[in-house]
Amino acid sequence: MKHLSPKANRWEDHYFRLAKKENYPARSVYKLQEIQSRYKLIKKGNKVLDLGCCPGSWTIYASGLVGEKGMVAGIDIKQLDIKIPSNAKYYQCDIFNIDSNTLFSVGKNFNVVMSDMAPATTGSKNVDAVLSYDLCAAALDIAKDVLLHNGSFLCKIFQGEDFDKFLEMVKAAFNTHKIFKPQSSRKFSKEIYIIGLGKK
């Protein structure tokens, strides 16, 4: 009998198995479910922009929330290898260098911009936190450009020296902010979510 290594077992927790059972590509969907349950960010008929959408769990879940009259646009530097719902679109590009044609295709007037982006980790928590901040700052710039007035922003960030700086940037752009750590986040993870409500 083949035995999994301790490292493999570490990743295959309850949420990992539940995602497989419910046909989601990744366990990260349950983080969004927790956030949605508490803050009701996504509503029927909404337009949602999913930054860092691969492997697709957030896009699939959000597509179900917005319904047939809503739309979800996903952007990622990686290739999306799954079939997504008919009310979702995918664009492959680097958010640090989005060309004008892609921006035009993605459009504006979004109700929600969400980012579960994470950098390729280096093993250094300080370096990873800086890389995470850079992604978050880029996501916020996009959100400020494409969100409707009173729209919402959801962003994952690795806690580090730039956390407070990014929090102040969100406070400046939104009427209300929240900080949330989902139960489904791995216990050893430095990730936390910042939510901006009511774009100014």
Rosetta constraint file for C-alpha pairs under 8 A:
AtomPair CA 4 CA 8 HARMONIC 5.97 0.50
AtomPair CA 4 CA 9 HARMONIC 6.34 0.50
AtomPair CA 5 CA 9 HARMONIC 6.31 0.50
AtomPair CA 6 CA 10 HARMONIC 6.15 0.50
AtomPair CA 7 CA 11 HARMONIC 7.13 0.50
AtomPair CA 8 CA 12 HARMONIC 6.68 0.50
AtomPair CA 9 CA 13 HARMONIC 7.44 0.50
AtomPair CA 11 CA 16 HARMONIC 7.33 0.50
AtomPair CA 12 CA 16 HARMONIC 5.34 0.50
AtomPair CA 12 CA 17 HARMONIC 6.62 0.50
AtomPair CA 13 CA 17 HARMONIC 6.39 0.50
AtomPair CA 14 CA 18 HARMONIC 6.08 0.50
AtomPair CA 15 CA 19 HARMONIC 6.02 0.50
AtomPair CA 15 CA 27 HARMONIC 5.42 0.50
AtomPair CA 15 CA 30 HARMONIC 7.38 0.50
AtomPair CA 15 CA 184 HARMONIC 7.06 0.50
AtomPair CA 16 CA 20 HARMONIC 6.53 0.50
AtomPair CA 16 CA 26 HARMONIC 6.91 0.50
AtomPair CA 16 CA 27 HARMONIC 5.02 0.50
AtomPair CA 17 CA 21 HARMONIC 6.28 0.50
AtomPair CA 18 CA 22 HARMONIC 6.11 0.50
AtomPair CA 18 CA 27 HARMONIC 7.54 0.50
AtomPair CA 19 CA 23 HARMONIC 5.93 0.50
AtomPair CA 19 CA 24 HARMONIC 4.93 0.50
AtomPair CA 19 CA 25 HARMONIC 6.80 0.50
AtomPair CA 19 CA 26 HARMONIC 6.01 0.50
AtomPair CA 19 CA 27 HARMONIC 5.26 0.50
AtomPair CA 19 CA 29 HARMONIC 7.74 0.50
AtomPair CA 20 CA 24 HARMONIC 6.02 0.50
AtomPair CA 20 CA 25 HARMONIC 7.08 0.50
AtomPair CA 20 CA 26 HARMONIC 7.68 0.50
AtomPair CA 24 CA 29 HARMONIC 7.33 0.50
AtomPair CA 24 CA 56 HARMONIC 7.81 0.50
AtomPair CA 24 CA 57 HARMONIC 5.45 0.50
AtomPair CA 24 CA 60 HARMONIC 7.89 0.50
AtomPair CA 25 CA 55 HARMONIC 6.01 0.50
AtomPair CA 25 CA 56 HARMONIC 6.38 0.50
AtomPair CA 25 CA 57 HARMONIC 5.58 0.50
AtomPair CA 26 CA 55 HARMONIC 6.87 0.50
AtomPair CA 26 CA 56 HARMONIC 7.73 0.50
AtomPair CA 26 CA 57 HARMONIC 5.92 0.50
AtomPair CA 27 CA 31 HARMONIC 7.92 0.50
AtomPair CA 27 CA 57 HARMONIC 7.82 0.50
AtomPair CA 28 CA 32 HARMONIC 7.02 0.50
AtomPair CA 28 CA 57 HARMONIC 6.90 0.50
AtomPair CA 28 CA 58 HARMONIC 7.44 0.50
AtomPair CA 28 CA 184 HARMONIC 7.83 0.50
AtomPair CA 28 CA 185 HARMONIC 7.98 0.50
AtomPair CA 29 CA 33 HARMONIC 6.26 0.50
AtomPair CA 29 CA 57 HARMONIC 5.33 0.50
AtomPair CA 29 CA 58 HARMONIC 5.52 0.50
AtomPair CA 29 CA 61 HARMONIC 7.03 0.50
AtomPair CA 30 CA 34 HARMONIC 6.16 0.50
AtomPair CA 30 CA 184 HARMONIC 6.33 0.50
AtomPair CA 31 CA 35 HARMONIC 6.34 0.50
AtomPair CA 31 CA 182 HARMONIC 5.57 0.50
AtomPair CA 31 CA 183 HARMONIC 7.53 0.50
AtomPair CA 31 CA 184 HARMONIC 5.75 0.50
AtomPair CA 31 CA 185 HARMONIC 6.79 0.50
AtomPair CA 32 CA 36 HARMONIC 5.93 0.50
AtomPair CA 32 CA 58 HARMONIC 6.91 0.50
AtomPair CA 33 CA 37 HARMONIC 5.98 0.50
AtomPair CA 34 CA 38 HARMONIC 6.39 0.50
AtomPair CA 34 CA 182 HARMONIC 6.38 0.50
AtomPair CA 34 CA 183 HARMONIC 7.93 0.50
AtomPair CA 35 CA 39 HARMONIC 5.94 0.50
AtomPair CA 35 CA 40 HARMONIC 7.49 0.50
AtomPair CA 35 CA 41 HARMONIC 7.96 0.50
AtomPair CA 35 CA 180 HARMONIC 7.73 0.50
AtomPair CA 35 CA 182 HARMONIC 7.24 0.50
AtomPair CA 36 CA 40 HARMONIC 4.68 0.50
AtomPair CA 36 CA 41 HARMONIC 5.84 0.50
AtomPair CA 36 CA 42 HARMONIC 6.96 0.50
AtomPair CA 41 CA 112 HARMONIC 7.13 0.50
AtomPair CA 41 CA 152 HARMONIC 6.73 0.50
AtomPair CA 42 CA 46 HARMONIC 6.64 0.50
AtomPair CA 42 CA 48 HARMONIC 7.72 0.50
AtomPair CA 42 CA 62 HARMONIC 7.25 0.50
AtomPair CA 42 CA 65 HARMONIC 6.59 0.50
AtomPair CA 42 CA 66 HARMONIC 6.80 0.50
AtomPair CA 42 CA 111 HARMONIC 7.86 0.50
AtomPair CA 42 CA 112 HARMONIC 6.85 0.50
AtomPair CA 43 CA 65 HARMONIC 6.29 0.50
AtomPair CA 43 CA 66 HARMONIC 5.62 0.50
AtomPair CA 44 CA 65 HARMONIC 5.99 0.50
AtomPair CA 44 CA 66 HARMONIC 4.10 0.50
AtomPair CA 44 CA 67 HARMONIC 5.72 0.50
AtomPair CA 44 CA 69 HARMONIC 7.43 0.50
AtomPair CA 44 CA 70 HARMONIC 6.45 0.50
AtomPair CA 45 CA 66 HARMONIC 4.95 0.50
AtomPair CA 45 CA 67 HARMONIC 6.22 0.50
AtomPair CA 45 CA 68 HARMONIC 7.38 0.50
AtomPair CA 45 CA 69 HARMONIC 4.88 0.50
AtomPair CA 45 CA 70 HARMONIC 3.85 0.50
AtomPair CA 45 CA 71 HARMONIC 7.32 0.50
AtomPair CA 46 CA 66 HARMONIC 5.40 0.50
AtomPair CA 46 CA 69 HARMONIC 7.81 0.50
AtomPair CA 46 CA 70 HARMONIC 4.89 0.50
AtomPair CA 46 CA 71 HARMONIC 6.54 0.50
AtomPair CA 46 CA 110 HARMONIC 7.38 0.50
AtomPair CA 46 CA 111 HARMONIC 5.82 0.50
AtomPair CA 46 CA 112 HARMONIC 7.60 0.50
AtomPair CA 47 CA 66 HARMONIC 7.43 0.50
AtomPair CA 47 CA 70 HARMONIC 5.64 0.50
AtomPair CA 47 CA 71 HARMONIC 4.85 0.50
AtomPair CA 47 CA 72 HARMONIC 5.84 0.50
AtomPair CA 47 CA 73 HARMONIC 7.90 0.50
AtomPair CA 47 CA 109 HARMONIC 7.46 0.50
AtomPair CA 47 CA 110 HARMONIC 4.85 0.50
AtomPair CA 47 CA 111 HARMONIC 5.38 0.50
AtomPair CA 47 CA 112 HARMONIC 6.66 0.50
AtomPair CA 48 CA 62 HARMONIC 7.56 0.50
AtomPair CA 48 CA 71 HARMONIC 6.30 0.50
AtomPair CA 48 CA 72 HARMONIC 4.69 0.50
AtomPair CA 48 CA 73 HARMONIC 6.29 0.50
AtomPair CA 48 CA 110 HARMONIC 5.70 0.50
AtomPair CA 48 CA 111 HARMONIC 6.04 0.50
AtomPair CA 48 CA 112 HARMONIC 4.83 0.50
AtomPair CA 48 CA 113 HARMONIC 5.81 0.50
AtomPair CA 48 CA 114 HARMONIC 7.57 0.50
AtomPair CA 49 CA 72 HARMONIC 5.82 0.50
AtomPair CA 49 CA 73 HARMONIC 4.89 0.50
AtomPair CA 49 CA 74 HARMONIC 5.94 0.50
AtomPair CA 49 CA 75 HARMONIC 7.81 0.50
AtomPair CA 49 CA 110 HARMONIC 6.78 0.50
AtomPair CA 49 CA 112 HARMONIC 6.33 0.50
AtomPair CA 49 CA 113 HARMONIC 4.70 0.50
AtomPair CA 49 CA 114 HARMONIC 6.21 0.50
AtomPair CA 50 CA 58 HARMONIC 7.37 0.50
AtomPair CA 50 CA 59 HARMONIC 6.53 0.50
AtomPair CA 50 CA 72 HARMONIC 7.06 0.50
AtomPair CA 50 CA 73 HARMONIC 6.02 0.50
AtomPair CA 50 CA 74 HARMONIC 4.58 0.50
AtomPair CA 50 CA 75 HARMONIC 6.30 0.50
AtomPair CA 50 CA 113 HARMONIC 6.18 0.50
AtomPair CA 50 CA 114 HARMONIC 5.12 0.50
AtomPair CA 50 CA 115 HARMONIC 5.96 0.50
AtomPair CA 51 CA 74 HARMONIC 5.97 0.50
AtomPair CA 51 CA 75 HARMONIC 5.07 0.50
AtomPair CA 51 CA 76 HARMONIC 6.41 0.50
AtomPair CA 51 CA 113 HARMONIC 7.47 0.50
AtomPair CA 51 CA 114 HARMONIC 6.10 0.50
AtomPair CA 51 CA 115 HARMONIC 4.68 0.50
AtomPair CA 51 CA 116 HARMONIC 6.83 0.50
AtomPair CA 51 CA 117 HARMONIC 6.70 0.50
AtomPair CA 51 CA 139 HARMONIC 7.24 0.50
AtomPair CA 52 CA 74 HARMONIC 7.20 0.50
AtomPair CA 52 CA 75 HARMONIC 5.67 0.50
AtomPair CA 52 CA 76 HARMONIC 4.56 0.50
AtomPair CA 52 CA 77 HARMONIC 7.40 0.50
AtomPair CA 52 CA 115 HARMONIC 6.12 0.50
AtomPair CA 52 CA 116 HARMONIC 6.01 0.50
AtomPair CA 52 CA 117 HARMONIC 4.79 0.50
AtomPair CA 52 CA 118 HARMONIC 7.97 0.50
AtomPair CA 53 CA 57 HARMONIC 7.63 0.50
AtomPair CA 53 CA 58 HARMONIC 6.67 0.50
AtomPair CA 53 CA 59 HARMONIC 6.38 0.50
AtomPair CA 53 CA 74 HARMONIC 5.26 0.50
AtomPair CA 53 CA 75 HARMONIC 5.71 0.50
AtomPair CA 53 CA 76 HARMONIC 5.60 0.50
AtomPair CA 53 CA 115 HARMONIC 7.77 0.50
AtomPair CA 53 CA 116 HARMONIC 7.38 0.50
AtomPair CA 53 CA 117 HARMONIC 7.77 0.50
AtomPair CA 54 CA 76 HARMONIC 6.22 0.50
AtomPair CA 54 CA 78 HARMONIC 6.81 0.50
AtomPair CA 54 CA 79 HARMONIC 7.54 0.50
AtomPair CA 54 CA 80 HARMONIC 5.81 0.50
AtomPair CA 55 CA 80 HARMONIC 6.18 0.50
AtomPair CA 55 CA 81 HARMONIC 7.39 0.50
AtomPair CA 55 CA 82 HARMONIC 7.71 0.50
AtomPair CA 56 CA 60 HARMONIC 6.20 0.50
AtomPair CA 56 CA 80 HARMONIC 7.07 0.50
AtomPair CA 56 CA 82 HARMONIC 7.28 0.50
AtomPair CA 56 CA 84 HARMONIC 7.63 0.50
AtomPair CA 57 CA 61 HARMONIC 6.19 0.50
AtomPair CA 58 CA 62 HARMONIC 5.93 0.50
AtomPair CA 59 CA 63 HARMONIC 5.98 0.50
AtomPair CA 59 CA 72 HARMONIC 6.62 0.50
AtomPair CA 59 CA 73 HARMONIC 7.73 0.50
AtomPair CA 59 CA 74 HARMONIC 6.61 0.50
AtomPair CA 59 CA 84 HARMONIC 7.61 0.50
AtomPair CA 59 CA 88 HARMONIC 7.26 0.50
AtomPair CA 60 CA 64 HARMONIC 6.58 0.50
AtomPair CA 60 CA 84 HARMONIC 6.38 0.50
AtomPair CA 60 CA 85 HARMONIC 6.64 0.50
AtomPair CA 61 CA 65 HARMONIC 6.60 0.50
AtomPair CA 62 CA 66 HARMONIC 6.27 0.50
AtomPair CA 62 CA 72 HARMONIC 6.94 0.50
AtomPair CA 63 CA 67 HARMONIC 6.21 0.50
AtomPair CA 63 CA 70 HARMONIC 7.51 0.50
AtomPair CA 63 CA 71 HARMONIC 6.74 0.50
AtomPair CA 63 CA 72 HARMONIC 5.96 0.50
AtomPair CA 63 CA 85 HARMONIC 6.77 0.50
AtomPair CA 63 CA 87 HARMONIC 6.43 0.50
AtomPair CA 63 CA 88 HARMONIC 6.45 0.50
AtomPair CA 66 CA 70 HARMONIC 4.66 0.50
AtomPair CA 66 CA 71 HARMONIC 6.61 0.50
AtomPair CA 66 CA 72 HARMONIC 7.89 0.50
AtomPair CA 67 CA 71 HARMONIC 7.74 0.50
AtomPair CA 67 CA 87 HARMONIC 7.69 0.50
AtomPair CA 68 CA 87 HARMONIC 6.29 0.50
AtomPair CA 69 CA 87 HARMONIC 7.94 0.50
AtomPair CA 70 CA 87 HARMONIC 6.80 0.50
AtomPair CA 71 CA 87 HARMONIC 5.11 0.50
AtomPair CA 71 CA 88 HARMONIC 5.68 0.50
AtomPair CA 71 CA 89 HARMONIC 7.96 0.50
AtomPair CA 72 CA 87 HARMONIC 6.45 0.50
AtomPair CA 72 CA 88 HARMONIC 4.57 0.50
AtomPair CA 72 CA 89 HARMONIC 6.37 0.50
AtomPair CA 73 CA 88 HARMONIC 5.66 0.50
AtomPair CA 73 CA 89 HARMONIC 4.81 0.50
AtomPair CA 73 CA 90 HARMONIC 5.84 0.50
AtomPair CA 73 CA 91 HARMONIC 7.60 0.50
AtomPair CA 73 CA 106 HARMONIC 6.74 0.50
AtomPair CA 74 CA 88 HARMONIC 7.43 0.50
AtomPair CA 74 CA 89 HARMONIC 6.09 0.50
AtomPair CA 74 CA 90 HARMONIC 4.68 0.50
AtomPair CA 74 CA 91 HARMONIC 6.15 0.50
AtomPair CA 75 CA 90 HARMONIC 5.89 0.50
AtomPair CA 75 CA 91 HARMONIC 4.88 0.50
AtomPair CA 75 CA 92 HARMONIC 5.79 0.50
AtomPair CA 75 CA 93 HARMONIC 6.58 0.50
AtomPair CA 75 CA 95 HARMONIC 7.77 0.50
AtomPair CA 76 CA 80 HARMONIC 7.81 0.50
AtomPair CA 76 CA 90 HARMONIC 7.99 0.50
AtomPair CA 76 CA 91 HARMONIC 6.72 0.50
AtomPair CA 76 CA 92 HARMONIC 5.23 0.50
AtomPair CA 76 CA 93 HARMONIC 5.79 0.50
AtomPair CA 76 CA 94 HARMONIC 6.61 0.50
AtomPair CA 76 CA 95 HARMONIC 7.55 0.50
AtomPair CA 77 CA 92 HARMONIC 5.39 0.50
AtomPair CA 77 CA 93 HARMONIC 4.74 0.50
AtomPair CA 77 CA 94 HARMONIC 4.87 0.50
AtomPair CA 77 CA 95 HARMONIC 7.52 0.50
AtomPair CA 78 CA 92 HARMONIC 6.55 0.50
AtomPair CA 78 CA 93 HARMONIC 7.77 0.50
AtomPair CA 79 CA 92 HARMONIC 6.44 0.50
AtomPair CA 80 CA 90 HARMONIC 7.61 0.50
AtomPair CA 80 CA 92 HARMONIC 7.96 0.50
AtomPair CA 84 CA 88 HARMONIC 6.37 0.50
AtomPair CA 84 CA 89 HARMONIC 7.69 0.50
AtomPair CA 91 CA 102 HARMONIC 7.42 0.50
AtomPair CA 91 CA 106 HARMONIC 7.94 0.50
AtomPair CA 93 CA 97 HARMONIC 7.50 0.50
AtomPair CA 93 CA 98 HARMONIC 6.28 0.50
AtomPair CA 94 CA 98 HARMONIC 5.93 0.50
AtomPair CA 95 CA 138 HARMONIC 7.04 0.50
AtomPair CA 95 CA 139 HARMONIC 7.73 0.50
AtomPair CA 96 CA 138 HARMONIC 6.69 0.50
AtomPair CA 98 CA 102 HARMONIC 6.55 0.50
AtomPair CA 98 CA 103 HARMONIC 6.72 0.50
AtomPair CA 99 CA 103 HARMONIC 6.40 0.50
AtomPair CA 100 CA 104 HARMONIC 6.08 0.50
AtomPair CA 101 CA 105 HARMONIC 6.22 0.50
AtomPair CA 102 CA 106 HARMONIC 6.05 0.50
AtomPair CA 103 CA 107 HARMONIC 6.11 0.50
AtomPair CA 107 CA 146 HARMONIC 7.39 0.50
AtomPair CA 108 CA 145 HARMONIC 7.67 0.50
AtomPair CA 108 CA 146 HARMONIC 4.44 0.50
AtomPair CA 108 CA 147 HARMONIC 6.66 0.50
AtomPair CA 108 CA 148 HARMONIC 7.84 0.50
AtomPair CA 109 CA 146 HARMONIC 5.64 0.50
AtomPair CA 109 CA 147 HARMONIC 5.39 0.50
AtomPair CA 109 CA 148 HARMONIC 4.91 0.50
AtomPair CA 110 CA 146 HARMONIC 6.01 0.50
AtomPair CA 110 CA 147 HARMONIC 4.73 0.50
AtomPair CA 110 CA 148 HARMONIC 5.68 0.50
AtomPair CA 110 CA 151 HARMONIC 7.18 0.50
AtomPair CA 111 CA 147 HARMONIC 5.98 0.50
AtomPair CA 111 CA 148 HARMONIC 5.86 0.50
AtomPair CA 111 CA 150 HARMONIC 7.94 0.50
AtomPair CA 111 CA 151 HARMONIC 4.76 0.50
AtomPair CA 111 CA 152 HARMONIC 6.34 0.50
AtomPair CA 112 CA 147 HARMONIC 6.77 0.50
AtomPair CA 112 CA 151 HARMONIC 5.74 0.50
AtomPair CA 112 CA 152 HARMONIC 4.77 0.50
AtomPair CA 112 CA 153 HARMONIC 5.79 0.50
AtomPair CA 112 CA 154 HARMONIC 7.78 0.50
AtomPair CA 113 CA 143 HARMONIC 5.86 0.50
AtomPair CA 113 CA 147 HARMONIC 7.02 0.50
AtomPair CA 113 CA 152 HARMONIC 6.45 0.50
AtomPair CA 113 CA 153 HARMONIC 4.96 0.50
AtomPair CA 113 CA 154 HARMONIC 6.39 0.50
AtomPair CA 114 CA 153 HARMONIC 5.68 0.50
AtomPair CA 114 CA 154 HARMONIC 4.49 0.50
AtomPair CA 114 CA 155 HARMONIC 5.78 0.50
AtomPair CA 115 CA 136 HARMONIC 7.81 0.50
AtomPair CA 115 CA 139 HARMONIC 6.82 0.50
AtomPair CA 115 CA 154 HARMONIC 6.09 0.50
AtomPair CA 115 CA 155 HARMONIC 4.68 0.50
AtomPair CA 115 CA 156 HARMONIC 6.24 0.50
AtomPair CA 116 CA 155 HARMONIC 6.14 0.50
AtomPair CA 116 CA 156 HARMONIC 5.25 0.50
AtomPair CA 117 CA 132 HARMONIC 7.88 0.50
AtomPair CA 117 CA 135 HARMONIC 6.97 0.50
AtomPair CA 117 CA 136 HARMONIC 7.84 0.50
AtomPair CA 117 CA 155 HARMONIC 7.92 0.50
AtomPair CA 117 CA 156 HARMONIC 6.71 0.50
AtomPair CA 118 CA 132 HARMONIC 5.97 0.50
AtomPair CA 118 CA 135 HARMONIC 7.40 0.50
AtomPair CA 118 CA 156 HARMONIC 7.66 0.50
AtomPair CA 118 CA 157 HARMONIC 7.67 0.50
AtomPair CA 119 CA 128 HARMONIC 6.83 0.50
AtomPair CA 119 CA 131 HARMONIC 6.01 0.50
AtomPair CA 119 CA 132 HARMONIC 5.82 0.50
AtomPair CA 119 CA 135 HARMONIC 7.57 0.50
AtomPair CA 120 CA 128 HARMONIC 7.88 0.50
AtomPair CA 121 CA 128 HARMONIC 5.69 0.50
AtomPair CA 122 CA 127 HARMONIC 7.10 0.50
AtomPair CA 122 CA 128 HARMONIC 6.31 0.50
AtomPair CA 123 CA 128 HARMONIC 7.45 0.50
AtomPair CA 124 CA 128 HARMONIC 6.04 0.50
AtomPair CA 125 CA 129 HARMONIC 6.02 0.50
AtomPair CA 125 CA 160 HARMONIC 7.89 0.50
AtomPair CA 126 CA 130 HARMONIC 6.42 0.50
AtomPair CA 126 CA 160 HARMONIC 6.53 0.50
AtomPair CA 126 CA 161 HARMONIC 7.84 0.50
AtomPair CA 127 CA 131 HARMONIC 6.30 0.50
AtomPair CA 128 CA 132 HARMONIC 6.05 0.50
AtomPair CA 128 CA 158 HARMONIC 7.39 0.50
AtomPair CA 129 CA 133 HARMONIC 6.16 0.50
AtomPair CA 129 CA 157 HARMONIC 7.61 0.50
AtomPair CA 129 CA 158 HARMONIC 5.08 0.50
AtomPair CA 129 CA 159 HARMONIC 6.19 0.50
AtomPair CA 129 CA 160 HARMONIC 5.25 0.50
AtomPair CA 129 CA 161 HARMONIC 7.53 0.50
AtomPair CA 129 CA 162 HARMONIC 7.54 0.50
AtomPair CA 130 CA 134 HARMONIC 6.39 0.50
AtomPair CA 130 CA 160 HARMONIC 7.38 0.50
AtomPair CA 130 CA 161 HARMONIC 7.85 0.50
AtomPair CA 130 CA 162 HARMONIC 6.96 0.50
AtomPair CA 131 CA 135 HARMONIC 6.53 0.50
AtomPair CA 132 CA 136 HARMONIC 6.22 0.50
AtomPair CA 132 CA 157 HARMONIC 5.80 0.50
AtomPair CA 132 CA 158 HARMONIC 5.85 0.50
AtomPair CA 133 CA 137 HARMONIC 6.05 0.50
AtomPair CA 133 CA 157 HARMONIC 6.49 0.50
AtomPair CA 133 CA 158 HARMONIC 7.37 0.50
AtomPair CA 133 CA 162 HARMONIC 6.53 0.50
AtomPair CA 133 CA 163 HARMONIC 7.39 0.50
AtomPair CA 133 CA 166 HARMONIC 7.23 0.50
AtomPair CA 134 CA 138 HARMONIC 6.31 0.50
AtomPair CA 135 CA 139 HARMONIC 6.17 0.50
AtomPair CA 136 CA 140 HARMONIC 6.10 0.50
AtomPair CA 136 CA 155 HARMONIC 6.72 0.50
AtomPair CA 136 CA 156 HARMONIC 7.35 0.50
AtomPair CA 136 CA 157 HARMONIC 6.60 0.50
AtomPair CA 136 CA 166 HARMONIC 7.73 0.50
AtomPair CA 137 CA 141 HARMONIC 6.24 0.50
AtomPair CA 137 CA 166 HARMONIC 7.17 0.50
AtomPair CA 138 CA 142 HARMONIC 6.38 0.50
AtomPair CA 139 CA 143 HARMONIC 6.13 0.50
AtomPair CA 139 CA 155 HARMONIC 7.74 0.50
AtomPair CA 140 CA 144 HARMONIC 6.10 0.50
AtomPair CA 140 CA 153 HARMONIC 7.88 0.50
AtomPair CA 140 CA 170 HARMONIC 7.62 0.50
AtomPair CA 141 CA 145 HARMONIC 6.41 0.50
AtomPair CA 142 CA 146 HARMONIC 6.20 0.50
AtomPair CA 143 CA 147 HARMONIC 5.44 0.50
AtomPair CA 143 CA 153 HARMONIC 6.89 0.50
AtomPair CA 144 CA 173 HARMONIC 7.43 0.50
AtomPair CA 144 CA 199 HARMONIC 7.73 0.50
AtomPair CA 147 CA 151 HARMONIC 5.59 0.50
AtomPair CA 147 CA 152 HARMONIC 7.53 0.50
AtomPair CA 147 CA 199 HARMONIC 7.40 0.50
AtomPair CA 148 CA 199 HARMONIC 7.29 0.50
AtomPair CA 149 CA 198 HARMONIC 6.98 0.50
AtomPair CA 149 CA 199 HARMONIC 5.33 0.50
AtomPair CA 149 CA 200 HARMONIC 6.19 0.50
AtomPair CA 150 CA 174 HARMONIC 7.93 0.50
AtomPair CA 150 CA 197 HARMONIC 6.91 0.50
AtomPair CA 150 CA 198 HARMONIC 3.68 0.50
AtomPair CA 150 CA 199 HARMONIC 4.31 0.50
AtomPair CA 150 CA 200 HARMONIC 6.39 0.50
AtomPair CA 151 CA 197 HARMONIC 6.60 0.50
AtomPair CA 151 CA 198 HARMONIC 5.31 0.50
AtomPair CA 151 CA 199 HARMONIC 5.12 0.50
AtomPair CA 152 CA 195 HARMONIC 7.34 0.50
AtomPair CA 152 CA 196 HARMONIC 5.60 0.50
AtomPair CA 152 CA 197 HARMONIC 4.71 0.50
AtomPair CA 152 CA 198 HARMONIC 5.93 0.50
AtomPair CA 152 CA 199 HARMONIC 6.42 0.50
AtomPair CA 153 CA 195 HARMONIC 5.57 0.50
AtomPair CA 153 CA 196 HARMONIC 4.85 0.50
AtomPair CA 153 CA 197 HARMONIC 6.57 0.50
AtomPair CA 154 CA 193 HARMONIC 6.84 0.50
AtomPair CA 154 CA 194 HARMONIC 5.94 0.50
AtomPair CA 154 CA 195 HARMONIC 4.54 0.50
AtomPair CA 154 CA 196 HARMONIC 6.44 0.50
AtomPair CA 155 CA 193 HARMONIC 5.46 0.50
AtomPair CA 155 CA 194 HARMONIC 5.37 0.50
AtomPair CA 155 CA 195 HARMONIC 6.46 0.50
AtomPair CA 156 CA 191 HARMONIC 6.40 0.50
AtomPair CA 156 CA 192 HARMONIC 5.64 0.50
AtomPair CA 156 CA 193 HARMONIC 4.41 0.50
AtomPair CA 156 CA 194 HARMONIC 6.44 0.50
AtomPair CA 157 CA 163 HARMONIC 7.51 0.50
AtomPair CA 157 CA 191 HARMONIC 5.53 0.50
AtomPair CA 157 CA 192 HARMONIC 5.58 0.50
AtomPair CA 157 CA 193 HARMONIC 6.17 0.50
AtomPair CA 157 CA 194 HARMONIC 7.47 0.50
AtomPair CA 158 CA 163 HARMONIC 7.62 0.50
AtomPair CA 158 CA 190 HARMONIC 5.23 0.50
AtomPair CA 158 CA 191 HARMONIC 4.40 0.50
AtomPair CA 158 CA 192 HARMONIC 6.32 0.50
AtomPair CA 159 CA 163 HARMONIC 5.66 0.50
AtomPair CA 159 CA 190 HARMONIC 5.56 0.50
AtomPair CA 159 CA 191 HARMONIC 6.21 0.50
AtomPair CA 159 CA 192 HARMONIC 6.88 0.50
AtomPair CA 162 CA 166 HARMONIC 6.25 0.50
AtomPair CA 163 CA 167 HARMONIC 6.17 0.50
AtomPair CA 164 CA 168 HARMONIC 6.21 0.50
AtomPair CA 165 CA 169 HARMONIC 6.48 0.50
AtomPair CA 166 CA 170 HARMONIC 6.37 0.50
AtomPair CA 167 CA 171 HARMONIC 6.20 0.50
AtomPair CA 167 CA 194 HARMONIC 7.35 0.50
AtomPair CA 168 CA 172 HARMONIC 6.16 0.50
AtomPair CA 169 CA 173 HARMONIC 6.54 0.50
AtomPair CA 170 CA 174 HARMONIC 6.11 0.50
AtomPair CA 170 CA 177 HARMONIC 7.21 0.50
AtomPair CA 170 CA 196 HARMONIC 6.19 0.50
AtomPair CA 171 CA 175 HARMONIC 6.91 0.50
AtomPair CA 171 CA 176 HARMONIC 6.84 0.50
AtomPair CA 171 CA 177 HARMONIC 6.26 0.50
AtomPair CA 171 CA 196 HARMONIC 7.27 0.50
AtomPair CA 173 CA 196 HARMONIC 7.86 0.50
AtomPair CA 173 CA 199 HARMONIC 5.96 0.50
AtomPair CA 173 CA 200 HARMONIC 5.70 0.50
AtomPair CA 174 CA 196 HARMONIC 5.49 0.50
AtomPair CA 174 CA 197 HARMONIC 5.73 0.50
AtomPair CA 174 CA 198 HARMONIC 5.26 0.50
AtomPair CA 174 CA 199 HARMONIC 4.36 0.50
AtomPair CA 174 CA 200 HARMONIC 5.26 0.50
AtomPair CA 175 CA 196 HARMONIC 7.44 0.50
AtomPair CA 175 CA 197 HARMONIC 6.11 0.50
AtomPair CA 175 CA 198 HARMONIC 5.13 0.50
AtomPair CA 175 CA 199 HARMONIC 6.35 0.50
AtomPair CA 175 CA 200 HARMONIC 6.32 0.50
AtomPair CA 176 CA 196 HARMONIC 5.93 0.50
AtomPair CA 176 CA 197 HARMONIC 5.05 0.50
AtomPair CA 176 CA 198 HARMONIC 6.48 0.50
AtomPair CA 177 CA 194 HARMONIC 7.10 0.50
AtomPair CA 177 CA 195 HARMONIC 5.43 0.50
AtomPair CA 177 CA 196 HARMONIC 4.54 0.50
AtomPair CA 177 CA 197 HARMONIC 5.92 0.50
AtomPair CA 178 CA 194 HARMONIC 5.83 0.50
AtomPair CA 178 CA 195 HARMONIC 4.98 0.50
AtomPair CA 178 CA 196 HARMONIC 6.63 0.50
AtomPair CA 179 CA 192 HARMONIC 7.27 0.50
AtomPair CA 179 CA 193 HARMONIC 5.80 0.50
AtomPair CA 179 CA 194 HARMONIC 4.74 0.50
AtomPair CA 179 CA 195 HARMONIC 6.31 0.50
AtomPair CA 180 CA 192 HARMONIC 6.22 0.50
AtomPair CA 180 CA 193 HARMONIC 5.17 0.50
AtomPair CA 180 CA 194 HARMONIC 6.45 0.50
AtomPair CA 180 CA 195 HARMONIC 7.77 0.50
AtomPair CA 181 CA 185 HARMONIC 7.04 0.50
AtomPair CA 181 CA 191 HARMONIC 7.65 0.50
AtomPair CA 181 CA 192 HARMONIC 5.15 0.50
AtomPair CA 181 CA 193 HARMONIC 6.18 0.50
AtomPair CA 182 CA 192 HARMONIC 7.87 0.50
AtomPair CA 185 CA 189 HARMONIC 6.79 0.50
AtomPair CA 185 CA 191 HARMONIC 7.62 0.50
